[in-house]
Amino acid sequence: MYQPPHHREDDLGVQHALIRAHPLGLLITAGADGPTANPLPFHLDAGRGAKGTLQVHMARANGQWKELLAGAAPLVVFQGAENYITPSWYATKRETGKVVPTWNYAMVQVKGKATVIEDFDWLRRQIGALTGDHEGGRAEPWAVRDAPEPFIAAQLKGIVGIEIEVTEIAGKWKVSQNRPAADIAGVVEGLGRSGQPHQNGEMGKLVRDYGAKAVAARG
């Protein structure tokens, strides 16, 4: 991934937080027939390995696990907040007009060592952990044990597990931090006035926080 220095985010905790907040990763491999990409919900076990371990399952009918079994190297892309940024929000537009549109985004890309797992107990734990990630905050959380055991057993026969020990992780936060302070303030204000309040609110906070650090660093 292309990473200008001012867009790099190397803090492992920040990278892991994005994965947890946006766990639908794009698993990419390159096999004999060319590249394959599948969106899959990942569970992150941050305590395993120096940089964490990703766990996921896929349908047995999905041939990508066979590519991993044959030695294909995995790349997993986690896409965080993203927004179109109009130059109309920049103070520089009113001053010089020398501005163009751009796209802001936060992203984490992971590489690692993949292991294909067909063990029933591992699969049961993985779907339990993944379910817990997303049901834990609900008033009446659903748990795997709520479904009949024969039904769950039949479902597990139709999936294959993948564990990826993270060996490389790269974060890119392209969130207007290279702009002058007045432009950064204009982007935050513009995002606040726009629709999609949840998505824009997340990006607005990133622009505000990273922008403040960048301005302070520039003096």
Phi and psi in degrees as a GROMACS rama.xvg file:
@    title "Ramachandran Plot"
@    xaxis  label "Phi"
@    yaxis  label "Psi"
@TYPE xy
-69.205  125.611  TYR-2
-136.028  91.1898  GLN-3
-58.6526  145.988  PRO-4
-53.2219  -37.1651  PRO-5
-76.3161  -6.64226  HIS-6
-107.658  -0.7689  HIS-7
-73.4712  141.45  ARG-8
-130.831  104.36  GLU-9
-101.376  -0.562157  ASP-10
-73.1196  116.841  ASP-11
-62.4005  -37.0099  LEU-12
-63.5776  -39.9437  GLY-13
-67.4818  -41.8601  VAL-14
-61.3268  -46.3208  GLN-15
-62.7378  -37.7593  HIS-16
-62.1627  -38.8218  ALA-17
-65.1422  -41.6134  LEU-18
-60.3592  -43.0087  ILE-19
-66.8848  -36.8828  ARG-20
-76.3042  -26.4929  ALA-21
-133.497  69.8231  HIS-22
-78.1629  -5.96738  PRO-23
-78.6404  94.81  LEU-24
-93.9363  153.205  GLY-25
-96.6389  108.938  LEU-26
-85.9704  120.5  LEU-27
-119.997  132.201  ILE-28
-136.261  162.779  THR-29
-124.833  112.168  ALA-30
-109.055  -165.921  GLY-31
-63.1111  -28.7614  ALA-32
-96.6192  10.4322  ASP-33
107.665  -171.761  GLY-34
-73.1914  148.755  PRO-35
-128.803  138.589  THR-36
-138.136  129.068  ALA-37
-134.149  129.457  ASN-38
-78.7704  127.582  PRO-39
-142.312  142.676  LEU-40
-81.626  122.964  PRO-41
-103.189  148.143  PHE-42
-106.526  131.335  HIS-43
-101.694  122.185  LEU-44
-102.294  93.451  ASP-45
-69.0396  -20.475  ALA-46
-85.7356  -4.52916  GLY-47
-105.975  118.046  ARG-48
87.0043  161.199  GLY-49
-63.6759  -30.945  ALA-50
-120.941  10.2583  LYS-51
97.6778  168.351  GLY-52
-134.037  132.777  THR-53
-95.8008  138.281  LEU-54
-126.308  138.485  GLN-55
-155.41  160.929  VAL-56
-132.136  156.818  HIS-57
-141.967  164.058  MET-58
-61.8933  138.494  ALA-59
-57.8803  -30.0814  ARG-60
-72.9358  -12.5177  ALA-61
-80.7821  112.112  ASN-62
-71.1892  -2.90507  GLY-63
-65.129  -31.2953  GLN-64
-64.6214  -29.267  TRP-65
-70.0792  -32.4018  LYS-66
-64.395  -41.7901  GLU-67
-65.711  -40.0256  LEU-68
-62.3242  -31.8905  LEU-69
-82.0067  -2.24441  ALA-70
109.396  5.19714  GLY-71
-62.3038  138.023  ALA-72
-82.6218  129.653  ALA-73
-86.6517  145.744  PRO-74
-127.509  126.264  LEU-75
-117.654  127.971  VAL-76
-112.193  123.53  VAL-77
-111.008  117.925  PHE-78
-98.233  119.9  GLN-79
-91.5064  -148.98  GLY-80
-58.7491  143.78  ALA-81
-151.627  142.463  GLU-82
-153.002  143.165  ASN-83
-70.0674  138.14  TYR-84
-118.498  113.754  ILE-85
-82.3519  140.349  THR-86
-66.738  -13.2375  PRO-87
-63.117  -19.3159  SER-88
-82.4085  -13.1498  TRP-89
-83.0002  137.352  TYR-90
-63.5802  -31.3286  ALA-91
-60.9701  -30.2875  THR-92
-60.6589  -42.373  LYS-93
-73.5195  -24.8514  ARG-94
-85.4596  -46.1738  GLU-95
-129.092  -22.3536  THR-96
77.2647  -0.950459  GLY-97
-88.7633  69.8442  LYS-98
-143.596  156.561  VAL-99
-137.595  161.303  VAL-100
-67.3437  161.327  PRO-101
-150.083  -179.092  THR-102
-130.295  125.368  TRP-103
-93.8666  146.976  ASN-104
-164.088  158.012  TYR-105
-121.994  134.663  ALA-106
-149.233  145.229  MET-107
-125.086  134.456  VAL-108
-120.827  135.58  GLN-109
-124.189  137.054  VAL-110
-122.585  155.802  LYS-111
-178.081  -172.395  GLY-112
-97.7833  119.719  LYS-113
-97.0712  139.635  ALA-114
-125.713  128.693  THR-115
-87.798  131.973  VAL-116
-128.558  128.614  ILE-117
-118.457  9.27607  GLU-118
-69.1467  128.95  ASP-119
-59.8028  -46.1898  PHE-120
-65.1091  -40.1201  ASP-121
-62.7542  -44.994  TRP-122
-61.1436  -41.2343  LEU-123
-62.0162  -43.6839  ARG-124
-65.5213  -39.1682  ARG-125
-65.4293  -45.8311  GLN-126
-69.2662  -29.7876  ILE-127
-66.1541  -43.8245  GLY-128
-66.4415  -42.4864  ALA-129
-64.3298  -42.9632  LEU-130
-63.1294  -41.8807  THR-131
-61.2977  -34.5199  GLY-132
-56.7176  -36.0415  ASP-133
-110.639  -13.7958  HIS-134
-100.734  -15.9594  GLU-135
-57.6037  -33.8006  GLY-136
-89.182  -0.16035  GLY-137
-82.042  150.593  ARG-138
-62.0347  -37.8123  ALA-139
-128.037  78.0863  GLU-140
-66.3782  139.543  PRO-141
-85.4352  142.033  TRP-142
-127.202  156.019  ALA-143
-57.1462  -36.1549  VAL-144
-66.6292  -11.9118  ARG-145
-71.1437  -21.5725  ASP-146
-91.3179  152.955  ALA-147
-59.4322  137.988  PRO-148
-58.5599  -42.5891  GLU-149
-61.1452  -35.0498  PRO-150
-65.6936  -46.4235  PHE-151
-61.9488  -42.726  ILE-152
-59.7511  -40.7989  ALA-153
-66.4812  -39.207  ALA-154
-64.0897  -39.8406  GLN-155
-65.5284  -28.7166  LEU-156
-65.9862  -20.8546  LYS-157
-95.1653  6.79196  GLY-158
-127.692  162.826  ILE-159
-130.472  139.482  VAL-160
-94.0296  151.603  GLY-161
-133  131.702  ILE-162
-119.397  129.898  GLU-163
-120.7  108.951  ILE-164
-76.7342  117.191  GLU-165
-70.9816  123.667  VAL-166
-109.876  -27.0139  THR-167
-138.215  135.97  GLU-168
-141.787  131.733  ILE-169
-130.355  133.07  ALA-170
-115.976  137.729  GLY-171
-130.5  116.581  LYS-172
-113.122  93.8231  TRP-173
-95.7964  89.1088  LYS-174
-133.153  46.7492  VAL-175
69.0902  11.2954  SER-176
-70.3387  -11.8265  GLN-177
-86.1734  -5.13392  ASN-178
-85.4519  159.298  ARG-179
-61.0719  160.044  PRO-180
-56.8755  -40.064  ALA-181
-66.4272  -36.2561  ALA-182
-68.1706  -40.213  ASP-183
-60.5663  -45.5213  ILE-184
-61.3623  -37.7088  ALA-185
-66.3902  -37.0304  GLY-186
-66.1608  -44.564  VAL-187
-59.8514  -45.5784  VAL-188
-64.1351  -43.2083  GLU-189
-64.4276  -41.8346  GLY-190
-62.9746  -36.9522  LEU-191
-66.0731  -28.5819  GLY-192
-85.0534  -17.2679  ARG-193
-81.9028  172.472  SER-194
-74.2411  -168.556  GLY-195
51.6329  62.5818  GLN-196
-58.3705  -36.2429  PRO-197
-67.2666  -50.4011  HIS-198
-65.5555  -46.3764  GLN-199
-66.806  -32.6165  ASN-200
-64.932  -39.0555  GLY-201
-65.0665  -45.0487  GLU-202
-68.4525  -39.4606  MET-203
-58.2836  -40.5536  GLY-204
-66.1479  -40.8656  LYS-205
-62.4376  -44.9778  LEU-206
-62.0265  -44.0502  VAL-207
-64.1715  -48.6023  ARG-208
-69.9554  -49.1793  ASP-209
-70.7702  -32.9595  TYR-210
-64.3369  -42.075  GLY-211
-62.5613  -41.881  ALA-212
-65.6304  -40.5437  LYS-213
-66.9126  -41.9952  ALA-214
-63.3954  -42.9522  VAL-215
-63.7728  -38.8508  ALA-216
-67.3559  -32.7047  ALA-217
-76.469  -15.3146  ARG-218
